[in-house]
Amino acid sequence: MKHEQASNRGRPRVMTPFPHRVLFLGFGSVAECTLPIFFRHVECPPRNVTVMDFEDRAGKLREWRRKGVTFVRNKVTPENLGSLLGTHVSRGDLVVDLAWNIDAGEILQWCHDHGVLYINTSTEVWDPYAARGTPPTERTLYCRHMGLRQRIATWTEPGPTAVLEHGANPGLISHFTKQGLIDIAEAALAEGTVAGAAAETVRGLLSSRSFAGLARALGVKVIHVSERDTQVTGVPKAVDEFVNTWSIEGFREEGTTTAEMGWGTHERWLPPLAFEHASGPRNQICLARMGMNTWVRSWVPSGPIVGMVIRHGEAFTLSERLTVEEGGTAVYRPTVHYAYCPCDAAIASLTELKGAGYRLQSRLRILADEITSGSDALGALLMGHPFTSWWIGSDLGIDECRRLLPHQNATTMQVAISVVAAVQWMIANPALGVRVPEDLPHDFVLDVARPYLGNFISTRSDWTPLKDLAPAFDGFAPNHFDLSDPWQFKNFLVKEGD
Ligand SMILES: NC(=O)c1ccc[n+]([C@@H]2O[C@H](COP(=O)([O-])OP(=O)(O)OC[C@H]3O[C@@H](n4cnc5c(N)ncnc54)[C@H](O)[C@@H]3O)[C@@H](O)[C@H]2O)c1
């Protein structure tokens, strides 16, 4: 790695040389933001870079094509995956998969067999809607991860590095969580909130960076990926239009399927419609209920929110990595899931989608230049420790985002810089096989990402899901709350009668 002088905001201190070929799959909202940042951080001749999308993205790529980037209009399918990829990349090259619905297992296998580095931001399958009619457990990301593990178990060597699910969430959120655990531990030690033998334990776990043990010793019960997107537009959503700040296809897919949660060992009640897994680490549950219809109370630095339990990879990988086992039994695990309050136009779009029996609107619009104000606050809300709650993450305003890179939005910026940080790490560590965000060094990733994250906040809060609770029909609807333990999932879940 070559060191550059620290300069303006968003300019890297470190450039990573990569003289090989790069294939970007998909040129939607995330890739459009990622490509320029990639060139800021990775020293790669533009003529080595090919972008593929089945939509015509030649216009959007005009500037980059002038510099040497090639655009290929084509669609990756089960039939052509090998031949198409083989035309553009080979041993030592890199695939950046920012498309939706390319089967992660198959593309991973191809990259493994051909010595090609691979990164994606979500674990996709060819046709996610084909799972209709199967039990909720079989429609889960958990199930997809189990499939990947079976595949990887057949390999005789780790092969080229492949980083799965490294966007903002999943992705950065796991690094926020580790930094949050460090911040809580340091504050607890400095303020004497833990003392005596407990303080010694925390000190030891902190210095060895044993994050599962640290989460347990600090008493963390629940981790929300809590997000409030306040970006608004002067061009309102029209009838029969879905408006969002990132992939509408991706959002619809994960929003209209089962809600998934990493399930904490402190939980005393399974929620209604819950299903448990019969095999694997069994660290998750899922619901026979769509994520977009499962709302929970949560908190971001601007105040309390309600958000949707949209399934995301960290509910699996992070909750598994934070599990402490004794004698083969899980004795500690926090509950981990998303609590997503998207931008106002997306909330209106979801309501319309639901009204139309989940049939996708005929027009789709991802907001960029028409955004008039707002920010994306995305962080890890760690709860149940001596400080009650602690939020750590990025609050990136649209103005700051535009200063970093014109024509993008705060949501895609948080994803793009995470992809680029992981790519830099992969180039330096090219033969480690398959990795998930928790495997990457959080300090390296955050170092690269921080200049792009706007306000990087790490702050305590006295918020609990029982704070300010005022059930509208107290005495007339069942009392669903457990006042003896604020951290039970039933206290977060928004239910009938609340
Ligand atoms: N981890 C995270 O934080 C995070 C955040 C946002 C998006 N994502 C994921 O990143 C991906 C990209 O997001 P986006 O907002 O850019 O989506 P998008 O819908 O704006 O763009 C995706 C692009 O991929 C193209 N595409 C899809 N399938 C293809 C195929 N088989 N062959 C060629 N091109 C194909 C589409 O035409 C589209 O232009 C999605 O899978 C999304 O779920 C992850």
The ligand as an SDF file (V2000), in Angstrom:
LIG
                    3D

 44 48  0  0  0  0  0  0  0  0999 V2000
  -25.6660   -4.1420    2.4850 N   0  0  0  0  0  0  0  0  0  0  0  0
  -26.1800   -2.9530    2.2580 C   0  0  0  0  0  0  0  0  0  0  0  0
  -26.0190   -2.0400    3.0530 O   0  0  0  0  0  0  0  0  0  0  0  0
  -26.9510   -2.6760    1.0030 C   0  0  0  0  0  0  0  0  0  0  0  0
  -27.5540   -1.4270    0.8580 C   0  0  0  0  0  0  0  0  0  0  0  0
  -28.1910   -1.1230   -0.3450 C   0  0  0  0  0  0  0  0  0  0  0  0
  -28.2690   -2.0750   -1.3340 C   0  0  0  0  0  0  0  0  0  0  0  0
  -27.7290   -3.3130   -1.1260 N   0  0  0  0  0  0  0  0  0  0  0  0
  -27.8160   -4.3400   -2.1650 C   0  0  0  0  0  0  0  0  0  0  0  0
  -26.9260   -3.9420   -3.2170 O   0  0  0  0  0  0  0  0  0  0  0  0
  -27.4610   -4.3370   -4.4670 C   0  0  0  0  0  0  0  0  0  0  0  0
  -27.4820   -3.1240   -5.3940 C   0  0  0  0  0  0  0  0  0  0  0  0
  -28.2800   -2.1170   -4.8260 O   0  0  0  0  0  0  0  0  0  0  0  0
  -28.7220   -0.8660   -5.7150 P   0  0  0  0  0  0  0  0  0  0  0  0
  -29.4180    0.0680   -4.8040 O   0  0  0  0  0  0  0  0  0  0  0  0
  -27.6000   -0.3950   -6.5320 O   0  0  0  0  0  0  0  0  0  0  0  0
  -29.7810   -1.5970   -6.6570 O   0  0  0  0  0  0  0  0  0  0  0  0
  -30.4450   -1.0810   -8.0080 P   0  0  0  0  0  0  0  0  0  0  0  0
  -31.7100   -1.8050   -8.1470 O   0  0  0  0  0  0  0  0  0  0  0  0
  -30.4310    0.4040   -8.0470 O   0  0  0  0  0  0  0  0  0  0  0  0
  -29.4110   -1.5780   -9.1030 O   0  0  0  0  0  0  0  0  0  0  0  0
  -29.1280   -2.9050   -9.3460 C   0  0  0  0  0  0  0  0  0  0  0  0
  -28.6980   -2.9730  -10.7940 C   0  0  0  0  0  0  0  0  0  0  0  0
  -28.3260   -4.3110  -11.0780 O   0  0  0  0  0  0  0  0  0  0  0  0
  -28.8050   -4.6450  -12.3500 C   0  0  0  0  0  0  0  0  0  0  0  0
  -28.9540   -6.1000  -12.3840 N   0  0  0  0  0  0  0  0  0  0  0  0
  -29.7450   -6.8460  -11.5990 C   0  0  0  0  0  0  0  0  0  0  0  0
  -29.6130   -8.1470  -11.8810 N   0  0  0  0  0  0  0  0  0  0  0  0
  -28.6870   -8.2240  -12.8670 C   0  0  0  0  0  0  0  0  0  0  0  0
  -28.1410   -9.2970  -13.5980 C   0  0  0  0  0  0  0  0  0  0  0  0
  -28.5160  -10.5560  -13.3560 N   0  0  0  0  0  0  0  0  0  0  0  0
  -27.2330   -9.0270  -14.5620 N   0  0  0  0  0  0  0  0  0  0  0  0
  -26.8640   -7.7360  -14.8390 C   0  0  0  0  0  0  0  0  0  0  0  0
  -27.3610   -6.6840  -14.1770 N   0  0  0  0  0  0  0  0  0  0  0  0
  -28.2630   -6.9180  -13.1900 C   0  0  0  0  0  0  0  0  0  0  0  0
  -30.1330   -3.9040  -12.4890 C   0  0  0  0  0  0  0  0  0  0  0  0
  -30.4800   -3.6900  -13.8340 O   0  0  0  0  0  0  0  0  0  0  0  0
  -29.8210   -2.6080  -11.7410 C   0  0  0  0  0  0  0  0  0  0  0  0
  -29.3610   -1.5900  -12.6160 O   0  0  0  0  0  0  0  0  0  0  0  0
  -28.8420   -4.9290   -4.1840 C   0  0  0  0  0  0  0  0  0  0  0  0
  -28.7150   -6.3200   -4.1340 O   0  0  0  0  0  0  0  0  0  0  0  0
  -29.1700   -4.4160   -2.8020 C   0  0  0  0  0  0  0  0  0  0  0  0
  -30.0270   -5.2750   -2.0860 O   0  0  0  0  0  0  0  0  0  0  0  0
  -27.0710   -3.6270    0.0110 C   0  0  0  0  0  0  0  0  0  0  0  0
  1  2  1  0
  2  3  2  0
  2  4  1  0
  4  5  1  0
  4 44  2  0
  5  6  2  0
  6  7  1  0
  7  8  2  0
  8  9  1  0
  8 44  1  0
  9 10  1  0
  9 42  1  0
 10 11  1  0
 11 12  1  0
 11 40  1  0
 12 13  1  0
 13 14  1  0
 14 15  2  0
 14 16  1  0
 14 17  1  0
 17 18  1  0
 18 19  2  0
 18 20  1  0
 18 21  1  0
 21 22  1  0
 22 23  1  0
 23 24  1  0
 23 38  1  0
 24 25  1  0
 25 26  1  0
 25 36  1  0
 26 27  1  0
 26 35  1  0
 27 28  2  0
 28 29  1  0
 29 30  1  0
 29 35  2  0
 30 31  1  0
 30 32  2  0
 32 33  1  0
 33 34  2  0
 34 35  1  0
 36 37  1  0
 36 38  1  0
 38 39  1  0
 40 41  1  0
 40 42  1  0
 42 43  1  0
M  CHG  2   8   1  16  -1
M  END
$$$$
